[in-house]
Structure formats: C-alpha cells, structure tokens
C-alpha cells in the first residue's frame, strides 16, 4: 500500500512537473511570438522612416533641380534679351551709317550739280576746230569754211 501511495505521489508529481513544463513552454512560445511581432513592427517602422527619408531627399533634389532650371532659364532669357538689344543697336548703327552716307552722297551730288552749272560749256564745233577754225589737222572729209 505504501508502494502504491508512493507511486501515485510520484505520478502526480510527474503530472504536475509536466503541466508546469507545458505552461513554461506556452509562456516561452507566447513571449517568442510577441518578440517576433515587436521586431516586425520595429522593422516596418524603420522601413517606413527610411522610405519617408528617401522621399524627402527625392523631393529636395527635385526642388533643387527646379530652382537650378529656373535660374538657368532666367539667365538664358537675359542673354537672349541682351543679344536682341545688341542686334537692334547694330541695326540702328547700320541705318545711321546708311543715312549719313546717303546724305553725304546727296550733298556731293548737289555740289556737283551746282558746279556743273557754273562750268564753261564746250564749244559745239570744238573737235579739231577751236573757235571754229582749223588748227592744222586735216582729214579728207574736212570742209574748211573761211
């Protein structure tokens, strides 16, 4: 009877240890699952933060690129305006030179015209006959009037 009692006690003790071990195992598994869940959440949070950082950097780069493009565009427009201004100035200079040349030509033409009126006119019978008389050049068809 003592042996049976002793065996029962041992069996009960074994069952109690077995339940305690199962309980500990369940707790360990639950802790492990909780740790894995937390680790996934941390990883997800870290990835989200990295993604947000990358997006922010991308936006900053895009803004920088837009600013540089606007500066370049303003510079190009200023250069174009300067180029057009220089071309207009050159065109005005050319027109002024042409106008000046035209005025000088007209002035010279008027002077020539004025001087041409005052110049002595050639005698009508002047070729070989100054003052209408022969100077010693005789041609076979020359008719001398004396």
Secondary structure, DSSP 8 states (H G I E B T S, - for coil): -HHHHHHHHHHHHHHHHHHHHHHHHHHHHHHHHHHHHHHHHHHHHHHHHHHHHHHHHHHHHHHHHHHHHHHHHHHHHHHHHHHHHHHHHHHHHHHHHHHHHHHHHHHHHHHHHHHHHHS----TT-SS-GGGS--S---TT-----
